[in-house]
């Protein structure tokens, strides 16, 4: 099982969860994504990030590994699912990105959605001030990614796991709290639609915030083992 960390994090994020995997009979492998940890600075692109993952898979001698990614790493895992039909399971842990267009604010009328998008984009831009240019490049790539198209393009089982999005509400000023809630509602409905439209996609939720592998690693392990068991049973039946 290859574990991919989130943006601004390192492979050390997985230490506790990797220990649980080892105790359960899995072989966990972690890596630092490009521009993170010990991987050194490198321009970010999804294509190159996927090539890095493939290089680690080959170098370590993994055969059909499960790919589990958190946040940024979860988006990489989702893209991996579109290129590797042999993968037994790809998992995106709460890697949903940020709202980038008015249509992502569920339940708001056109004018309110446009205003919410503008204000949210402005606030997130202010939060990004002071970040390194390399990290800002990662954020621009995230904003440009059509993640739900990637879900629908999955060629292997893909599990999208969401934490409790309202856990983020406290980071926004009061006037943006309802906008964030509308975005979380949109994510919920969009995921349900992706599951209906693609036989490869499944979604699940955990009662954690953004970091299920850190907040409740045991629950995450149970979730992943359950999905792998169901997939193996279905493959055997087929």
Buried (B, 14 or more C-beta within 10 A) or exposed (E): BBBBBBBEBBBEBBBEBBEBBEEEEBEBBBBBBBBBBEBEEBEBEBEEBBEBBEEBBEEEEBEEBBBBBBBBBBBBBBBBBBEBEEBBBBBBBBBBBEBBEBBBBBEBEEEBBBBBBEBBBEBBEEEEEEEEEBBBBBBEBBBEBEBBEBBBBBBBBBBBBBBBBEBBBEEBEEEBEBBBBBBBBBBBEBBEBBBEEBEBBBBBBBEBBBBBBBBBBEBBBEBBBEBBEEBEEEEEEE
